[in-house]
């Protein structure tokens, strides 16, 4: 995932984050509930920081999401 992240594309909705990581939306919601991901909720919509997703994916390749 070697692409530049600008402020305009830094945050992803849950479905976009699911496609971006190939994880299910349910798994992402569980990671949020477990504190493994931080959700931002402007207007009630769940947004996830793409940098945090990148870190999560890299950690999982190194032995599992912690």
PQR file of N, CA, C, O and H, with PARSE charges and radii, in Angstrom:
ATOM      1  N   UNK A   1       0.833  -1.174   0.000 -0.4000 1.5000
ATOM      2  CA  UNK A   1       0.000   0.000   0.000 -0.0000 2.0000
ATOM      3  C   UNK A   1       0.882   1.243   0.000  0.5500 1.7000
ATOM      4  O   UNK A   1       0.905   2.009   0.963 -0.5500 1.4000
ATOM      5  N   UNK A   2       1.582   1.419  -1.064 -0.4000 1.5000
ATOM      6  CA  UNK A   2       2.525   2.534  -1.154 -0.0000 2.0000
ATOM      7  C   UNK A   2       1.914   3.670  -1.955  0.5500 1.7000
ATOM      8  O   UNK A   2       2.341   3.943  -3.077 -0.5500 1.4000
ATOM      9  H   UNK A   2       1.564   0.796  -1.846  0.4000 1.0000
ATOM     10  N   UNK A   3       0.927   4.325  -1.392 -0.4000 1.5000
ATOM     11  CA  UNK A   3       0.352   5.478  -2.065 -0.0000 2.0000
ATOM     12  C   UNK A   3       0.279   6.639  -1.101  0.5500 1.7000
ATOM     13  O   UNK A   3       0.244   6.461   0.116 -0.5500 1.4000
ATOM     14  H   UNK A   3       0.579   4.103  -0.481  0.4000 1.0000
ATOM     15  N   UNK A   4       0.257   7.809  -1.657 -0.4000 1.5000
ATOM     16  CA  UNK A   4       0.228   9.023  -0.855 -0.0000 2.0000
ATOM     17  C   UNK A   4      -1.171   9.245  -0.298  0.5500 1.7000
ATOM     18  O   UNK A   4      -2.168   9.103  -1.006 -0.5500 1.4000
ATOM     19  H   UNK A   4       0.286   7.954  -2.646  0.4000 1.0000
ATOM     20  N   UNK A   5      -1.225   9.594   0.976 -0.4000 1.5000
ATOM     21  CA  UNK A   5      -2.515   9.857   1.613 -0.0000 2.0000
ATOM     22  C   UNK A   5      -2.633  11.357   1.842  0.5500 1.7000
ATOM     23  O   UNK A   5      -1.835  11.953   2.566 -0.5500 1.4000
ATOM     24  H   UNK A   5      -0.415   9.710   1.550  0.4000 1.0000
ATOM     25  N   UNK A   6      -3.625  11.946   1.224 -0.4000 1.5000
ATOM     26  CA  UNK A   6      -3.897  13.361   1.428 -0.0000 2.0000
ATOM     27  C   UNK A   6      -5.070  13.493   2.385  0.5500 1.7000
ATOM     28  O   UNK A   6      -5.767  12.515   2.656 -0.5500 1.4000
ATOM     29  H   UNK A   6      -4.273  11.462   0.636  0.4000 1.0000
ATOM     30  N   UNK A   7      -5.291  14.696   2.896 -0.4000 1.5000
ATOM     31  CA  UNK A   7      -6.421  14.898   3.804 -0.0000 2.0000
ATOM     32  C   UNK A   7      -7.742  14.518   3.159  0.5500 1.7000
ATOM     33  O   UNK A   7      -8.651  14.051   3.846 -0.5500 1.4000
ATOM     34  H   UNK A   7      -4.725  15.490   2.675  0.4000 1.0000
ATOM     35  N   UNK A   8      -7.866  14.708   1.847 -0.4000 1.5000
ATOM     36  CA  UNK A   8      -9.143  14.432   1.185 -0.0000 2.0000
ATOM     37  C   UNK A   8      -9.446  12.942   1.071  0.5500 1.7000
ATOM     38  O   UNK A   8     -10.609  12.570   0.916 -0.5500 1.4000
ATOM     39  H   UNK A   8      -7.128  15.087   1.289  0.4000 1.0000
ATOM     40  N   UNK A   9      -8.428  12.076   1.144 -0.4000 1.5000
ATOM     41  CA  UNK A   9      -8.704  10.640   1.058 -0.0000 2.0000
ATOM     42  C   UNK A   9      -8.163   9.879   2.271  0.5500 1.7000
ATOM     43  O   UNK A   9      -7.956   8.667   2.209 -0.5500 1.4000
ATOM     44  H   UNK A   9      -7.483  12.379   1.270  0.4000 1.0000
ATOM     45  N   UNK A  10      -7.937  10.595   3.368 -0.4000 1.5000
ATOM     46  CA  UNK A  10      -7.364   9.971   4.563 -0.0000 2.0000
ATOM     47  C   UNK A  10      -8.350   9.059   5.282  0.5500 1.7000
ATOM     48  O   UNK A  10      -7.950   8.042   5.848 -0.5500 1.4000
ATOM     49  H   UNK A  10      -8.105  11.580   3.419  0.4000 1.0000
ATOM     50  N   UNK A  11      -9.622   9.405   5.267 -0.4000 1.5000
ATOM     51  CA  UNK A  11     -10.620   8.633   6.004 -0.0000 2.0000
ATOM     52  C   UNK A  11     -11.520   7.863   5.047  0.5500 1.7000
ATOM     53  O   UNK A  11     -11.906   8.364   3.991 -0.5500 1.4000
ATOM     54  H   UNK A  11      -9.947  10.231   4.806  0.4000 1.0000
ATOM     55  N   UNK A  12     -11.843   6.645   5.436 -0.4000 1.5000
ATOM     56  CA  UNK A  12     -12.693   5.782   4.622 -0.0000 2.0000
ATOM     57  C   UNK A  12     -13.917   5.370   5.424  0.5500 1.7000
ATOM     58  O   UNK A  12     -13.839   5.141   6.631 -0.5500 1.4000
ATOM     59  H   UNK A  12     -11.530   6.238   6.294  0.4000 1.0000
ATOM     60  N   UNK A  13     -15.054   5.280   4.730 -0.4000 1.5000
ATOM     61  CA  UNK A  13     -16.242   4.704   5.333 -0.0000 2.0000
ATOM     62  C   UNK A  13     -16.021   3.222   5.544  0.5500 1.7000
ATOM     63  O   UNK A  13     -15.070   2.652   5.009 -0.5500 1.4000
ATOM     64  H   UNK A  13     -15.117   5.466   3.750  0.4000 1.0000
ATOM     65  N   UNK A  14     -16.878   2.599   6.308 -0.4000 1.5000
ATOM     66  CA  UNK A  14     -16.688   1.189   6.668 -0.0000 2.0000
ATOM     67  C   UNK A  14     -16.656   0.282   5.436  0.5500 1.7000
ATOM     68  O   UNK A  14     -15.854  -0.651   5.388 -0.5500 1.4000
ATOM     69  H   UNK A  14     -17.651   3.061   6.743  0.4000 1.0000
ATOM     70  N   UNK A  15     -17.506   0.534   4.442 -0.4000 1.5000
ATOM     71  CA  UNK A  15     -17.513  -0.315   3.244 -0.0000 2.0000
ATOM     72  C   UNK A  15     -16.269  -0.105   2.398  0.5500 1.7000
ATOM     73  O   UNK A  15     -15.714  -1.067   1.867 -0.5500 1.4000
ATOM     74  H   UNK A  15     -18.157   1.292   4.481  0.4000 1.0000
ATOM     75  N   UNK A  16     -15.822   1.146   2.263 -0.4000 1.5000
ATOM     76  CA  UNK A  16     -14.589   1.417   1.523 -0.0000 2.0000
ATOM     77  C   UNK A  16     -13.381   0.827   2.253  0.5500 1.7000
ATOM     78  O   UNK A  16     -12.466   0.297   1.623 -0.5500 1.4000
ATOM     79  H   UNK A  16     -16.274   1.927   2.694  0.4000 1.0000
ATOM     80  N   UNK A  17     -13.385   0.922   3.572 -0.4000 1.5000
ATOM     81  CA  UNK A  17     -12.305   0.342   4.365 -0.0000 2.0000
ATOM     82  C   UNK A  17     -12.286  -1.178   4.217  0.5500 1.7000
ATOM     83  O   UNK A  17     -11.219  -1.792   4.196 -0.5500 1.4000
ATOM     84  H   UNK A  17     -14.129   1.353   4.084  0.4000 1.0000
ATOM     85  N   UNK A  18     -13.448  -1.770   4.116 -0.4000 1.5000
ATOM     86  CA  UNK A  18     -13.549  -3.204   3.916 -0.0000 2.0000
ATOM     87  C   UNK A  18     -12.925  -3.609   2.583  0.5500 1.7000
ATOM     88  O   UNK A  18     -12.145  -4.559   2.516 -0.5500 1.4000
ATOM     89  H   UNK A  18     -14.315  -1.272   4.133  0.4000 1.0000
ATOM     90  N   UNK A  19     -13.273  -2.887   1.534 -0.4000 1.5000
ATOM     91  CA  UNK A  19     -12.686  -3.176   0.219 -0.0000 2.0000
ATOM     92  C   UNK A  19     -11.179  -2.916   0.215  0.5500 1.7000
ATOM     93  O   UNK A  19     -10.420  -3.681  -0.379 -0.5500 1.4000
ATOM     94  H   UNK A  19     -13.906  -2.115   1.588  0.4000 1.0000
ATOM     95  N   UNK A  20     -10.751  -1.862   0.861 -0.4000 1.5000
ATOM     96  CA  UNK A  20      -9.344  -1.464   0.901 -0.0000 2.0000
ATOM     97  C   UNK A  20      -8.485  -2.529   1.578  0.5500 1.7000
ATOM     98  O   UNK A  20      -7.361  -2.786   1.148 -0.5500 1.4000
ATOM     99  H   UNK A  20     -11.367  -1.240   1.343  0.4000 1.0000
ATOM    100  N   UNK A  21      -9.010  -3.146   2.633 -0.4000 1.5000
ATOM    101  CA  UNK A  21      -8.237  -4.117   3.406 -0.0000 2.0000
ATOM    102  C   UNK A  21      -8.564  -5.570   3.086  0.5500 1.7000
ATOM    103  O   UNK A  21      -7.842  -6.472   3.509 -0.5500 1.4000
ATOM    104  H   UNK A  21      -9.923  -2.937   2.983  0.4000 1.0000
ATOM    105  N   UNK A  22      -9.634  -5.804   2.350 -0.4000 1.5000
ATOM    106  CA  UNK A  22     -10.148  -7.157   2.094 -0.0000 2.0000
ATOM    107  C   UNK A  22     -10.629  -7.833   3.375  0.5500 1.7000
ATOM    108  O   UNK A  22     -10.685  -9.061   3.452 -0.5500 1.4000
ATOM    109  H   UNK A  22     -10.220  -5.071   2.006  0.4000 1.0000
ATOM    110  N   UNK A  23     -10.974  -7.031   4.374 -0.4000 1.5000
ATOM    111  CA  UNK A  23     -11.587  -7.539   5.597 -0.0000 2.0000
ATOM    112  C   UNK A  23     -13.075  -7.218   5.536  0.5500 1.7000
ATOM    113  O   UNK A  23     -13.477  -6.235   4.913 -0.5500 1.4000
ATOM    114  H   UNK A  23     -10.928  -6.034   4.311  0.4000 1.0000
ATOM    115  N   UNK A  24     -13.876  -8.032   6.171 -0.4000 1.5000
ATOM    116  CA  UNK A  24     -15.313  -7.761   6.147 -0.0000 2.0000
ATOM    117  C   UNK A  24     -15.633  -6.537   7.000  0.5500 1.7000
ATOM    118  O   UNK A  24     -14.888  -6.189   7.916 -0.5500 1.4000
ATOM    119  H   UNK A  24     -13.550  -8.830   6.677  0.4000 1.0000
ATOM    120  N   UNK A  25     -16.741  -5.899   6.686 -0.4000 1.5000
ATOM    121  CA  UNK A  25     -17.201  -4.760   7.485 -0.0000 2.0000
ATOM    122  C   UNK A  25     -17.450  -5.207   8.924  0.5500 1.7000
ATOM    123  O   UNK A  25     -17.187  -4.450   9.859 -0.5500 1.4000
ATOM    124  H   UNK A  25     -17.346  -6.182   5.942  0.4000 1.0000
ATOM    125  N   UNK A  26     -17.950  -6.419   9.110 -0.4000 1.5000
ATOM    126  CA  UNK A  26     -18.190  -6.956  10.443 -0.0000 2.0000
ATOM    127  C   UNK A  26     -16.873  -7.075  11.221  0.5500 1.7000
ATOM    128  O   UNK A  26     -16.824  -6.751  12.407 -0.5500 1.4000
ATOM    129  H   UNK A  26     -18.163  -7.033   8.351  0.4000 1.0000
ATOM    130  N   UNK A  27     -15.818  -7.535  10.564 -0.4000 1.5000
ATOM    131  CA  UNK A  27     -14.512  -7.645  11.214 -0.0000 2.0000
ATOM    132  C   UNK A  27     -14.002  -6.269  11.616  0.5500 1.7000
ATOM    133  O   UNK A  27     -13.479  -6.099  12.717 -0.5500 1.4000
ATOM    134  H   UNK A  27     -15.857  -7.799   9.600  0.4000 1.0000
ATOM    135  N   UNK A  28     -14.148  -5.290  10.736 -0.4000 1.5000
ATOM    136  CA  UNK A  28     -13.714  -3.936  11.061 -0.0000 2.0000
ATOM    137  C   UNK A  28     -14.503  -3.378  12.240  0.5500 1.7000
ATOM    138  O   UNK A  28     -13.934  -2.724  13.114 -0.5500 1.4000
ATOM    139  H   UNK A  28     -14.573  -5.429   9.841  0.4000 1.0000
ATOM    140  N   UNK A  29     -15.802  -3.631  12.269 -0.4000 1.5000
ATOM    141  CA  UNK A  29     -16.615  -3.177  13.399 -0.0000 2.0000
ATOM    142  C   UNK A  29     -16.168  -3.849  14.706  0.5500 1.7000
ATOM    143  O   UNK A  29     -16.165  -3.218  15.763 -0.5500 1.4000
ATOM    144  H   UNK A  29     -16.264  -4.162  11.559  0.4000 1.0000
ATOM    145  N   UNK A  30     -15.796  -5.118  14.624 -0.4000 1.5000
ATOM    146  CA  UNK A  30     -15.302  -5.827  15.808 -0.0000 2.0000
ATOM    147  C   UNK A  30     -13.969  -5.229  16.264  0.5500 1.7000
ATOM    148  O   UNK A  30     -13.746  -5.066  17.464 -0.5500 1.4000
ATOM    149  H   UNK A  30     -15.798  -5.631  13.765  0.4000 1.0000
ATOM    150  N   UNK A  31     -13.084  -4.902  15.320 -0.4000 1.5000
ATOM    151  CA  UNK A  31     -11.813  -4.256  15.668 -0.0000 2.0000
ATOM    152  C   UNK A  31     -12.060  -2.913  16.353  0.5500 1.7000
ATOM    153  O   UNK A  31     -11.344  -2.543  17.283 -0.5500 1.4000
ATOM    154  H   UNK A  31     -13.265  -5.034  14.345  0.4000 1.0000
ATOM    155  N   UNK A  32     -13.066  -2.194  15.892 -0.4000 1.5000
ATOM    156  CA  UNK A  32     -13.424  -0.914  16.535 -0.0000 2.0000
ATOM    157  C   UNK A  32     -13.919  -1.180  17.953  0.5500 1.7000
ATOM    158  O   UNK A  32     -13.491  -0.513  18.894 -0.5500 1.4000
ATOM    159  H   UNK A  32     -13.648  -2.495  15.136  0.4000 1.0000
ATOM    160  N   UNK A  33     -14.815  -2.148  18.110 -0.4000 1.5000
ATOM    161  CA  UNK A  33     -15.365  -2.475  19.433 -0.0000 2.0000
ATOM    162  C   UNK A  33     -14.274  -2.963  20.392  0.5500 1.7000
ATOM    163  O   UNK A  33     -14.335  -2.703  21.594 -0.5500 1.4000
ATOM    164  H   UNK A  33     -15.162  -2.690  17.345  0.4000 1.0000
ATOM    165  N   UNK A  34     -13.277  -3.672  19.851 -0.4000 1.5000
ATOM    166  CA  UNK A  34     -12.187  -4.212  20.668 -0.0000 2.0000
ATOM    167  C   UNK A  34     -11.077  -3.194  20.912  0.5500 1.7000
ATOM    168  O   UNK A  34     -10.126  -3.473  21.642 -0.5500 1.4000
ATOM    169  H   UNK A  34     -13.228  -3.883  18.874  0.4000 1.0000
ATOM    170  N   UNK A  35     -11.197  -2.004  20.297 -0.4000 1.5000
ATOM    171  CA  UNK A  35     -10.183  -0.969  20.486 -0.0000 2.0000
ATOM    172  C   UNK A  35      -8.967  -1.104  19.587  0.5500 1.7000
ATOM    173  O   UNK A  35      -7.974  -0.405  19.790 -0.5500 1.4000
ATOM    174  H   UNK A  35     -11.969  -1.777  19.703  0.4000 1.0000
ATOM    175  N   UNK A  36      -9.023  -1.991  18.596 -0.4000 1.5000
ATOM    176  CA  UNK A  36      -7.898  -2.164  17.671 -0.0000 2.0000
ATOM    177  C   UNK A  36      -7.898  -1.105  16.581  0.5500 1.7000
ATOM    178  O   UNK A  36      -6.865  -0.844  15.964 -0.5500 1.4000
ATOM    179  H   UNK A  36      -9.830  -2.559  18.431  0.4000 1.0000
ATOM    180  N   UNK A  37      -9.040  -0.500  16.343 -0.4000 1.5000
ATOM    181  CA  UNK A  37      -9.190   0.599  15.384 -0.0000 2.0000
ATOM    182  C   UNK A  37      -9.981   1.708  16.055  0.5500 1.7000
ATOM    183  O   UNK A  37     -10.847   1.460  16.894 -0.5500 1.4000
ATOM    184  H   UNK A  37      -9.879  -0.712  16.844  0.4000 1.0000
ATOM    185  N   UNK A  38      -9.667   2.927  15.671 -0.4000 1.5000
ATOM    186  CA  UNK A  38     -10.408   4.086  16.165 -0.0000 2.0000
ATOM    187  C   UNK A  38     -11.402   4.517  15.096  0.5500 1.7000
ATOM    188  O   UNK A  38     -11.036   4.700  13.935 -0.5500 1.4000
ATOM    189  H   UNK A  38      -8.964   3.129  14.990  0.4000 1.0000
ATOM    190  N   UNK A  39     -12.642   4.674  15.487 -0.4000 1.5000
ATOM    191  CA  UNK A  39     -13.675   5.142  14.556 -0.0000 2.0000
ATOM    192  C   UNK A  39     -13.974   6.600  14.844  0.5500 1.7000
ATOM    193  O   UNK A  39     -14.114   7.007  15.997 -0.5500 1.4000
ATOM    194  H   UNK A  39     -12.939   4.525  16.430  0.4000 1.0000
ATOM    195  N   UNK A  40     -14.069   7.370  13.787 -0.4000 1.5000
ATOM    196  CA  UNK A  40     -14.512   8.754  13.886 -0.0000 2.0000
ATOM    197  C   UNK A  40     -15.944   8.750  13.366  0.5500 1.7000
ATOM    198  O   UNK A  40     -16.231   8.100  12.360 -0.5500 1.4000
ATOM    199  H   UNK A  40     -13.956   7.039  12.851  0.4000 1.0000
ATOM    200  N   UNK A  41     -16.834   9.456  14.028 -0.4000 1.5000
ATOM    201  CA  UNK A  41     -18.251   9.383  13.677 -0.0000 2.0000
ATOM    202  C   UNK A  41     -18.870  10.755  13.435  0.5500 1.7000
ATOM    203  O   UNK A  41     -19.769  11.167  14.169 -0.5500 1.4000
ATOM    204  H   UNK A  41     -16.601   9.983  14.844  0.4000 1.0000
ATOM    205  N   UNK A  42     -18.400  11.462  12.418 -0.4000 1.5000
ATOM    206  CA  UNK A  42     -19.051  12.744  12.117 -0.0000 2.0000
ATOM    207  C   UNK A  42     -20.443  12.492  11.530  0.5500 1.7000
ATOM    208  O   UNK A  42     -20.582  11.800  10.522 -0.5500 1.4000
ATOM    209  H   UNK A  42     -17.669  11.128  11.823  0.4000 1.0000
ATOM    210  N   UNK A  43     -21.437  13.041  12.148 -0.4000 1.5000
ATOM    211  CA  UNK A  43     -22.799  12.852  11.655 -0.0000 2.0000
ATOM    212  C   UNK A  43     -23.283  11.420  11.735  0.5500 1.7000
ATOM    213  O   UNK A  43     -24.229  11.052  11.038 -0.5500 1.4000
ATOM    214  H   UNK A  43     -21.324  13.604  12.967  0.4000 1.0000
ATOM    215  N   UNK A  44     -22.655  10.597  12.574 -0.4000 1.5000
ATOM    216  CA  UNK A  44     -23.091   9.217  12.740 -0.0000 2.0000
ATOM    217  C   UNK A  44     -22.456   8.233  11.777  0.5500 1.7000
ATOM    218  O   UNK A  44     -22.584   7.024  11.972 -0.5500 1.4000
ATOM    219  H   UNK A  44     -21.887  10.896  13.140  0.4000 1.0000
ATOM    220  N   UNK A  45     -21.776   8.709  10.744 -0.4000 1.5000
ATOM    221  CA  UNK A  45     -21.125   7.823   9.778 -0.0000 2.0000
ATOM    222  C   UNK A  45     -19.784   7.375  10.342  0.5500 1.7000
ATOM    223  O   UNK A  45     -19.015   8.192  10.849 -0.5500 1.4000
ATOM    224  H   UNK A  45     -21.672   9.691  10.586  0.4000 1.0000
ATOM    225  N   UNK A  46     -19.502   6.077  10.255 -0.4000 1.5000
ATOM    226  CA  UNK A  46     -18.229   5.550  10.741 -0.0000 2.0000
ATOM    227  C   UNK A  46     -17.150   5.831   9.708  0.5500 1.7000
ATOM    228  O   UNK A  46     -17.269   5.437   8.548 -0.5500 1.4000
ATOM    229  H   UNK A  46     -20.127   5.413   9.843  0.4000 1.0000
ATOM    230  N   UNK A  47     -16.094   6.517  10.138 -0.4000 1.5000
ATOM    231  CA  UNK A  47     -14.930   6.758   9.296 -0.0000 2.0000
ATOM    232  C   UNK A  47     -13.698   6.204   9.992  0.5500 1.7000
ATOM    233  O   UNK A  47     -13.545   6.326  11.208 -0.5500 1.4000
ATOM    234  H   UNK A  47     -15.997   6.837  11.080  0.4000 1.0000
ATOM    235  N   UNK A  48     -12.820   5.594   9.203 -0.4000 1.5000
ATOM    236  CA  UNK A  48     -11.601   4.994   9.727 -0.0000 2.0000
ATOM    237  C   UNK A  48     -10.409   5.622   9.004  0.5500 1.7000
ATOM    238  O   UNK A  48     -10.420   5.789   7.785 -0.5500 1.4000
ATOM    239  H   UNK A  48     -12.944   5.495   8.216  0.4000 1.0000
ATOM    240  N   UNK A  49      -9.393   5.963   9.777 -0.4000 1.5000
ATOM    241  CA  UNK A  49      -8.177   6.562   9.240 -0.0000 2.0000
ATOM    242  C   UNK A  49      -7.422   5.521   8.411  0.5500 1.7000
ATOM    243  O   UNK A  49      -7.102   4.440   8.905 -0.5500 1.4000
ATOM    244  H   UNK A  49      -9.385   5.827  10.768  0.4000 1.0000
ATOM    245  N   UNK A  50      -7.143   5.849   7.166 -0.4000 1.5000
ATOM    246  CA  UNK A  50      -6.462   4.929   6.260 -0.0000 2.0000
ATOM    247  C   UNK A  50      -5.068   4.557   6.785  0.5500 1.7000
ATOM    248  O   UNK A  50      -4.611   3.433   6.574 -0.5500 1.4000
ATOM    249  H   UNK A  50      -7.403   6.728   6.765  0.4000 1.0000
ATOM    250  N   UNK A  51      -4.397   5.481   7.458 -0.4000 1.5000
ATOM    251  CA  UNK A  51      -3.070   5.176   8.009 -0.0000 2.0000
ATOM    252  C   UNK A  51      -3.166   4.101   9.087  0.5500 1.7000
ATOM    253  O   UNK A  51      -2.298   3.235   9.192 -0.5500 1.4000
ATOM    254  H   UNK A  51      -4.767   6.393   7.629  0.4000 1.0000
ATOM    255  N   UNK A  52      -4.222   4.166   9.879 -0.4000 1.5000
ATOM    256  CA  UNK A  52      -4.407   3.160  10.914 -0.0000 2.0000
ATOM    257  C   UNK A  52      -4.707   1.796  10.278  0.5500 1.7000
ATOM    258  O   UNK A  52      -4.266   0.761  10.778 -0.5500 1.4000
ATOM    259  H   UNK A  52      -4.927   4.870   9.794  0.4000 1.0000
ATOM    260  N   UNK A  53      -5.452   1.806   9.183 -0.4000 1.5000
ATOM    261  CA  UNK A  53      -5.712   0.558   8.461 -0.0000 2.0000
ATOM    262  C   UNK A  53      -4.416  -0.026   7.915  0.5500 1.7000
ATOM    263  O   UNK A  53      -4.188  -1.231   8.011 -0.5500 1.4000
ATOM    264  H   UNK A  53      -5.811   2.647   8.777  0.4000 1.0000
ATOM    265  N   UNK A  54      -3.564   0.826   7.341 -0.4000 1.5000
ATOM    266  CA  UNK A  54      -2.280   0.360   6.820 -0.0000 2.0000
ATOM    267  C   UNK A  54      -1.459  -0.286   7.935  0.5500 1.7000
ATOM    268  O   UNK A  54      -0.868  -1.350   7.744 -0.5500 1.4000
ATOM    269  H   UNK A  54      -3.749   1.805   7.263  0.4000 1.0000
ATOM    270  N   UNK A  55      -1.425   0.364   9.104 -0.4000 1.5000
ATOM    271  CA  UNK A  55      -0.687  -0.184  10.244 -0.0000 2.0000
ATOM    272  C   UNK A  55      -1.259  -1.531  10.678  0.5500 1.7000
ATOM    273  O   UNK A  55      -0.510  -2.461  10.978 -0.5500 1.4000
ATOM    274  H   UNK A  55      -1.905   1.228   9.260  0.4000 1.0000
ATOM    275  N   UNK A  56      -2.577  -1.633  10.712 -0.4000 1.5000
ATOM    276  CA  UNK A  56      -3.233  -2.872  11.099 -0.0000 2.0000
ATOM    277  C   UNK A  56      -2.873  -4.006  10.144  0.5500 1.7000
ATOM    278  O   UNK A  56      -2.563  -5.117  10.576 -0.5500 1.4000
ATOM    279  H   UNK A  56      -3.186  -0.878  10.468  0.4000 1.0000
ATOM    280  N   UNK A  57      -2.915  -3.720   8.850 -0.4000 1.5000
ATOM    281  CA  UNK A  57      -2.594  -4.736   7.846 -0.0000 2.0000
ATOM    282  C   UNK A  57      -1.126  -5.151   7.960  0.5500 1.7000
ATOM    283  O   UNK A  57      -0.809  -6.337   7.870 -0.5500 1.4000
ATOM    284  H   UNK A  57      -3.167  -2.818   8.499  0.4000 1.0000
ATOM    285  N   UNK A  58      -0.232  -4.185   8.155 -0.4000 1.5000
ATOM    286  CA  UNK A  58       1.193  -4.515   8.309 -0.0000 2.0000
ATOM    287  C   UNK A  58       1.436  -5.358   9.547  0.5500 1.7000
ATOM    288  O   UNK A  58       2.213  -6.313   9.506 -0.5500 1.4000
ATOM    289  H   UNK A  58      -0.489  -3.222   8.228  0.4000 1.0000
ATOM    290  N   UNK A  59       0.773  -5.014  10.661 -0.4000 1.5000
ATOM    291  CA  UNK A  59       0.909  -5.811  11.885 -0.0000 2.0000
ATOM    292  C   UNK A  59       0.403  -7.230  11.677  0.5500 1.7000
ATOM    293  O   UNK A  59       0.994  -8.183  12.184 -0.5500 1.4000
ATOM    294  H   UNK A  59       0.142  -4.239  10.695  0.4000 1.0000
ATOM    295  N   UNK A  60      -0.692  -7.375  10.932 -0.4000 1.5000
ATOM    296  CA  UNK A  60      -1.261  -8.706  10.717 -0.0000 2.0000
ATOM    297  C   UNK A  60      -0.318  -9.563   9.885  0.5500 1.7000
ATOM    298  O   UNK A  60      -0.268 -10.780  10.065 -0.5500 1.4000
ATOM    299  H   UNK A  60      -1.172  -6.601  10.520  0.4000 1.0000
ATOM    300  N   UNK A  61       0.429  -8.947   8.978 -0.4000 1.5000
ATOM    301  CA  UNK A  61       1.410  -9.684   8.177 -0.0000 2.0000
ATOM    302  C   UNK A  61       2.602 -10.110   9.029  0.5500 1.7000
ATOM    303  O   UNK A  61       3.303 -11.065   8.697 -0.5500 1.4000
ATOM    304  H   UNK A  61       0.388  -7.958   8.831  0.4000 1.0000
ATOM    305  N   UNK A  62       2.825  -9.387  10.140 -0.4000 1.5000
ATOM    306  CA  UNK A  62       3.936  -9.691  11.047 -0.0000 2.0000
ATOM    307  C   UNK A  62       3.514 -10.589  12.203  0.5500 1.7000
ATOM    308  O   UNK A  62       4.255 -10.724  13.176 -0.5500 1.4000
ATOM    309  H   UNK A  62       2.255  -8.611  10.410  0.4000 1.0000
ATOM    310  N   UNK A  63       2.350 -11.198  12.113 -0.4000 1.5000
ATOM    311  CA  UNK A  63       1.973 -12.132  13.161 -0.0000 2.0000
ATOM    312  C   UNK A  63       0.639 -11.901  13.825  0.5500 1.7000
ATOM    313  O   UNK A  63       0.391 -12.442  14.902 -0.5500 1.4000
ATOM    314  H   UNK A  63       1.748 -11.088  11.322  0.4000 1.0000
ATOM    315  N   UNK A  64      -0.223 -11.117  13.221 -0.4000 1.5000
ATOM    316  CA  UNK A  64      -1.571 -10.955  13.758 -0.0000 2.0000
ATOM    317  C   UNK A  64      -1.844  -9.568  14.268  0.5500 1.7000
ATOM    318  O   UNK A  64      -0.963  -8.911  14.825 -0.5500 1.4000
ATOM    319  H   UNK A  64      -0.021 -10.677  12.346  0.4000 1.0000
ATOM    320  N   UNK A  65      -3.073  -9.120  14.076 -0.4000 1.5000
ATOM    321  CA  UNK A  65      -3.512  -7.803  14.562 -0.0000 2.0000
ATOM    322  C   UNK A  65      -3.592  -7.861  16.068  0.5500 1.7000
ATOM    323  O   UNK A  65      -4.238  -8.748  16.627 -0.5500 1.4000
ATOM    324  H   UNK A  65      -3.788  -9.653  13.623  0.4000 1.0000
ATOM    325  N   UNK A  66      -2.941  -6.922  16.729 -0.4000 1.5000
ATOM    326  CA  UNK A  66      -2.906  -6.913  18.200 -0.0000 2.0000
ATOM    327  C   UNK A  66      -3.812  -5.910  18.771  0.5500 1.7000
ATOM    328  O   UNK A  66      -3.897  -5.779  19.992 -0.5500 1.4000
ATOM    329  H   UNK A  66      -2.417  -6.202  16.275  0.4000 1.0000
TER
END
